[in-house]
Amino acid sequence: MQCLLAAVLALLIHAPTHAGEEDAVVSGDSADDETPSPGDATATALDTVTVTAQHRVENVQRIPLAVSVVDGEALRSIHATDIRDIATLVPSVTFSAGNELRNNSIRIRGVGTDVFSTGVEPSVSTVIDGVVMQRPGAAFADLLDIERIEVLRGPQGTLFGKNASAGVVNVITRAPDFGGNDVSVSALLAQDDEVRVDGAVSGPIGDGFAYRVAGFHRSLDGNVVNIEDDRTLGDVETWGARAKLAWRSRDDRADATLSVDYADFDSDCCALPLIVASNNPRAVLTSTDVGPDNDEVNNDVAPFVRQRNHGASLTANLPLGSHTLTSITAWRRFENESDVDLDDTPGRFITSNYNVESSRTTTQELRLASSLGDAFDYLIGAYWFDGSVENELDRRGLNLAAIARILEDGELLPRVAGDQAVLAGRSRVDSRNAAVFGQANWHPTRKLTFTAGARYIDERQTLHFERPRDGRFNGADQPPTNPAFGPVTGRYDDDALVGKLAATYDFNVHVMGYIAWSTGYKGEGIAATLGLTQAQFEQLPAPAETTSLLEAGFKTTLLDHALTLNTTVFRMHIHDYQAQTFNAASGLFLLTSAGGVAIEGLEVEFVARATDRLLLSGGITYLDAAFDDVRNGPCYTGQTPQQGCVGGVQNLDGKPFMNAPKLRTTVSGRYRWPLRPTSDAYVQGDWRWQDEVVFDISQNPKLRQGAYGIADLSAGVVFGSGRYDLSVFVKNLFDRTYAAGMMAVGTAGGANAYAHQLPRDFHRYAGLSLRMQF
């Protein structure tokens, strides 16, 4: 890696420059310094990309931060529906699917959070228009009316808060149009009866005011077949809307935007096809194929999930002399109601696993930013977060050990006549987070910039927990599997200081280099799942997850602005990584502190307009991610001493980190050619490939997925002077099956069974889309 970095450095420093450019001023707000003048512009010049990754509008090529930017047009070109689709375009992003939608997670540089507990927040923060989405499920609503998505890699706690220890997905939706009326409509039809319609209307409404209203509706059939009744599972019907009302002063120095949104999601999700059947001779056979290509289940419980996600925010920017005061006030609520076939068999073991989760948050952020362009500029702020997450579970049924006989139709005869166990309870985690933060830039010369920032966090969490009755899933004549516990209350206080130091040097207007050090913090973990025991309660909380990062990068704009090529090398260490492990005896996932994780990596990203007709983009991410000094890691079910499990623990030191492919690459190409003066044709190909991964902290070989690559292809025509875009597309062109997640299942119906979660493109499918702009 060092040799490669040295070669890249030599190439970039000696990149050719135009006369007089070596001494150009490229600081702070100079977003246009590197943009060619109209007289120098060529047909292949790329547009300058600006971001708000540091709470200011800046040229992405001039900030000491590893940022991937995906604009709304790029999302539409791949027919993206939610945030997980950015993995098609960003090589440092992967995705993990849990057994329910609310347990999905985004991972950046291999790091994310796969913990079901409502008392644990994600390591990657999703921020929409400046507002943090507290619960993971709330971040996976459909992408509606997006201007761009900024993927900030590495800890971002200084400016984005406590649950950004691995990165931030910063989503910016389109703003109201003050310049004139705008109407857009798009429709998509695809296999599996997928239908999506969305649209937006915007324009001015009087002196200083403008509005924007956008909405969508999507429906599709699932891609898992339940052979019990020959119907598909995973069907989706979802709709939502967002309305914005904006005001700005006549001098454009002050503005305010009120935003209200609502999304409704209904699905018979989730069903998990088996990849490994139970080895228990008494286990109920599913009569489905078993293996990585399996897309069938045989379940007696119809799964479902219903989600409601809504909120409102008021964002205002007010001038205070040479400074700008920004205020973001927000309120949000997320509700999730679900049930799944927990035993994943046609046997009536677990007959119900009804789960209700709801969260509400109120946040207030204030920022004061100085003007840019001077030798010294800064931003200071304060943040307040008040939130609460509630969870109720009602699980009914019996384990295999409580069954005397299993009838052919799946009916169970318990050992104790009339026996049925119940696991019922509730938990609530109240959180209050207060912080002050700031970041400053000092420009001692026109080429050199030093950056320093810090955030002080004070956090208080309260757990209320109750399991009012014994759960006796092994039979009423056996000791309780889940003894009654509570009500109990736990109060946990913590504080932290995170920071950032960086140095940036502009070698010339084409090449910028930086080196940065930063730290991140994710709050103490609270085990709020219904399997909580007295012993676990007394050990709470799990230590806060902290991150330290050393990073260096080069950002370049070459070939008369036809190529951007950015290279980053980094070394990151996570302390007290919060994870979970499956306990086969109780059938529950338990919160654990996994210890240290060491990650080293190299990232290369590029955008190239090879000709005026051909646009290429992509990148490569290399990761060496492994557990560091974890001597007492959990064993997987059935692991023997010969396989490394001694005394119920194993040495994970140096073992691969979960879902962190060593190599991942994405490439996209779009070629267009004119048909008539007012119409163009185009073809686009997208390719992503990643190395093998393990999905389980215990390194279970049955939860390992091999390397795979996915290709997508689309072609279309733009006509009517750009107002219409008609295209056809194929997803997963070569029909390469892969899993979005793998997990242990079937404890009630027989241990050592494993299943996978299917992505939308598990099989090849095709579609047609039409976009219209008026």
Stockholm file with secondary structure:
# STOCKHOLM 1.0

chainA/1-774         MQCLLAAVLALLIHAPTHAGEEDAVVSGDSADDETPSPGDATATALDTVTVTAQHRVENVQRIPLAVSVVDGEALRSIHATDIRDIATLVPSVTFSAGNELRNNSIRIRGVGTDVFSTGVEPSVSTVIDGVVMQRPGAAFADLLDIERIEVLRGPQGTLFGKNASAGVVNVITRAPDFGGNDVSVSALLAQDDEVRVDGAVSGPIGDGFAYRVAGFHRSLDGNVVNIEDDRTLGDVETWGARAKLAWRSRDDRADATLSVDYADFDSDCCALPLIVASNNPRAVLTSTDVGPDNDEVNNDVAPFVRQRNHGASLTANLPLGSHTLTSITAWRRFENESDVDLDDTPGRFITSNYNVESSRTTTQELRLASSLGDAFDYLIGAYWFDGSVENELDRRGLNLAAIARILEDGELLPRVAGDQAVLAGRSRVDSRNAAVFGQANWHPTRKLTFTAGARYIDERQTLHFERPRDGRFNGADQPPTNPAFGPVTGRYDDDALVGKLAATYDFNVHVMGYIAWSTGYKGEGIAATLGLTQAQFEQLPAPAETTSLLEAGFKTTLLDHALTLNTTVFRMHIHDYQAQTFNAASGLFLLTSAGGVAIEGLEVEFVARATDRLLLSGGITYLDAAFDDVRNGPCYTGQTPQQGCVGGVQNLDGKPFMNAPKLRTTVSGRYRWPLRPTSDAYVQGDWRWQDEVVFDISQNPKLRQGAYGIADLSAGVVFGSGRYDLSVFVKNLFDRTYAAGMMAVGTAGGANAYAHQLPRDFHRYAGLSLRMQF
#=GR chainA/1-774 SS CHHHHHHHHHHHHTCCCCTTCTTCCCCTTCTTTTSCCTTTCCTTCCCCCEECTTSSCEEGGGSSSCEEEEEHHHHHHTTCCSGGGGGGTCTTEEEECCSSGGGCEEEETTBCCCCCCTBCCCSEEEEETTEECCSGGGGGSCCCSEEEEEEEESCCHHHHCTTCSSEEEEEEECCCCSSSCEEEEEEEEETTTEEEEEEEEEEECSTTEEEEEEEEEEEECCSEEETTTTEEECCEEEEEEEEEEEEECTTSSCEEEEEEEEEEEEECCCCCCEEECCCCTTSCCCCSCCSTTCCEECCSSCCEEEEEEEEEEEEEEEEETTEEEEEEEEEEEEEEEEECCTTCSSSCSEEEEEEEEEEEEEEEEEEEECCSSSSEEEEEEEEEEEEEEEEEEEEEECCGGGEEEECTTSCEEESSTTCCEEEEEEEEEEEEEEEEEEEEEECSSSSEEEEEEEEEEEEEEEEEEEECSCBCTTCTTSCCSBCCEEEEEEEEEEEEEEEEEEEEEEEETTEEEEEEEEEEEECCBBCCSTTCCHHHHHHCSBCCEEEEEEEEEEEEEETTTTEEEEEEEEEEEEESCEEEEEETTTTEEEEEECCEEEEEEEEEEEEEECSSSEEEEEEEEEEEEEEESCCSEECCTTCCGGGTCBTTEECCTTCBCTTCCSEEEEEEEEEEEEEETTEEEEEEEEEEEECCEECSTTCCGGGEECCEEEEEEEEEEEETTTTEEEEEEEESTTCCCCCSEEEEECTTTCSSEEEEECCTTSSCEEEEEEEEEC
#=GC SS_cons         CHHHHHHHHHHHHTCCCCTTCTTCCCCTTCTTTTSCCTTTCCTTCCCCCEECTTSSCEEGGGSSSCEEEEEHHHHHHTTCCSGGGGGGTCTTEEEECCSSGGGCEEEETTBCCCCCCTBCCCSEEEEETTEECCSGGGGGSCCCSEEEEEEEESCCHHHHCTTCSSEEEEEEECCCCSSSCEEEEEEEEETTTEEEEEEEEEEECSTTEEEEEEEEEEEECCSEEETTTTEEECCEEEEEEEEEEEEECTTSSCEEEEEEEEEEEEECCCCCCEEECCCCTTSCCCCSCCSTTCCEECCSSCCEEEEEEEEEEEEEEEEETTEEEEEEEEEEEEEEEEECCTTCSSSCSEEEEEEEEEEEEEEEEEEEECCSSSSEEEEEEEEEEEEEEEEEEEEEECCGGGEEEECTTSCEEESSTTCCEEEEEEEEEEEEEEEEEEEEEECSSSSEEEEEEEEEEEEEEEEEEEECSCBCTTCTTSCCSBCCEEEEEEEEEEEEEEEEEEEEEEEETTEEEEEEEEEEEECCBBCCSTTCCHHHHHHCSBCCEEEEEEEEEEEEEETTTTEEEEEEEEEEEEESCEEEEEETTTTEEEEEECCEEEEEEEEEEEEEECSSSEEEEEEEEEEEEEEESCCSEECCTTCCGGGTCBTTEECCTTCBCTTCCSEEEEEEEEEEEEEETTEEEEEEEEEEEECCEECSTTCCGGGEECCEEEEEEEEEEEETTTTEEEEEEEESTTCCCCCSEEEEECTTTCSSEEEEECCTTSSCEEEEEEEEEC
//
